[in-house]
Amino acid sequence: MAEQTTLGEELLDNPEMEDTSTVERCLTFQAGDLILYISTRHVIEILNNYSITNLPLVPPYIKGIINLRGQVLPVVDIQMRMGKSEAECGGGTCIIVLDIDSVSLGIIVDSVRQVIDIDLKNVRPIPLKRQQKLLDGMVTMEDGSVFMSVDCQALAKAQY
């Protein structure tokens, strides 16, 4: 009589099969001297060469609004939102359109890098003296580079 195993038993018996429940697909991007990442489940699209309409009487980190297929979205300079200097518009500058808990907005970044898988078990808290308002974790990659996690909830809760 042949022995039957369930998929769950097979996973437990085979150490080579990796547990992917803590692996998150993330978009990495450059903002100033930081490499940041955000879960791809929040990313709607990436825009290049998009016209931003300035608004009066808004905080300086709000660069204005864009009309994206009839939807008006605020555009935030993520560097300024973190208390750093204003992003310089260059060849790679783009807007990442996000949807976080039904809040849509765009963030200006210096450049988009790539989509990678990040094991959330490897994400560590940011040391208190370096903690930023919009960053909630950091991960060291195999090559020694450090990527910082954008706190999506804090970004979405900000008053625009």
N, C-alpha and C positions, 0 to 999 in steps of 0.2 A: 504494500500500500504506500503510495507516494505521500510525503509530508507536505502539508500546505502551510504557507506563512502569509501573514497579512503584510501590507505595505509598511505599516508602522513597525512591525517586528523586523522587517528587512532593514529599515533605517537604523534601528537600534543595534542590529547585529553587524552592520557595515560601517566601520568608522571612517571609510573613505568618502561616504556620502555626506556632504556638508549641510548643516542646518542653515537654511536661508531665511529663517523667520526674523532674524535681526539685521539682515542686509537690506539697505535702502538704496535705491537708484537716485543719484544726486547730480545736479548740474553744478559745475565749478566755474567760478568767474573771478576776475581780478577787479579790486576796488582799491586804488591807491597802492600801498605796499602790502595789502592783505590778499590772501587767496581765500575766498569764501565759498560755501556750498549751501544749496537749498534742495530739498526733496523735489524730484521732478513731478510729483503729484500736485504741486502748487504752480508749476510753470505752464502757462498757456501758450506763449510764443515769444520769439525774440525779434525785435524790430531794429532795423538799421536805417539811418537817414530819415528820421521822423521829425516833423515839425511840432514843436511844443509851444502852446499859447501861454504866455505869461499871465499871472494873476496878481492884482494888487492886494496888499494887506494880508499876506500869508507868510508863514515862517520862511526864512531863507532856504531851508532844505527842500521846500516844495518848489520845484522848478516851473510848475504850471500844470496844464492839462493837455491831453490829447483826445482826439475823437477817433475811436477805433471801431469802425463799422457801426456808427450810431451810438456807441457807448462812450460816455465821457469818463476818462480815468485820470486821477491825479498822478503826477510823476514826481518821484522823490529821488533826490541825490543821496544815495545811501551813505556816501562818505561824510557828507555834511550832517546827516541824521545821527551819525556816530560821533559827531564832534570833531571831525577832521576837516581838512581844507577841501574846497570845492573841487569836484571832478573836472579835469581838463578834457575838453572835447578833442579827440584825436581820431585817427583812422579806424580804430577798433571799438570806439565808444558806441554803445547800443542801449536799448531799453529792454529789460526783461519784464514781460507782462505776467503778473501773478494773480492767482485767485486763492485767497486764504479765508476759509470759512465764509464763503460768499462775499468777501470784500475784494474787489478788483482794484489793482493799482500797478503802476510801472515803476521800476527802479532803474536809475542810470548807473551803468557800470563801465569800467574802462575797457574790458574785453571779456568775452565768454571763452572759457578754456575747453572743457570737455564734459561728457557725462560719464560718471564712474559709479561703481558700487562701493558703498561704505558700510562696513560692519558696525552697527551701532554699539556693540559691546566694546569697541575700541575708542569710543568718544569719551573724552575726559572733560571735567569742568575747567573753565578758564581760571587761572590764579586770580584771586581777588584784586590785587593791585593793577591787573591788566584788564579786568572785566569791563566790557563795553555794554551799553544799553541794549543793543540789538543782537548781541552774540551770546549763545548759550552753551557752547561746547567747542572742543578742538580735537583734532585727530592728527597723529603723526603718520605720514605715509611711509612706504618702504624706502623711498629715496631720501628720507629725512625732512622733507618739506612738511609744513604744518598748515592744515586747512581749518578754518573757523566756520562754525555752523551759525547761520542766520536764525534768530528767534522769530519765527513766522508769527506767532501769536502777538508778540510785542509790536511787530511791524504793522499788523492788521489793526491793532487796538489804538494806534496813534491817531490823534485827531487831525484829519486833513481838511 
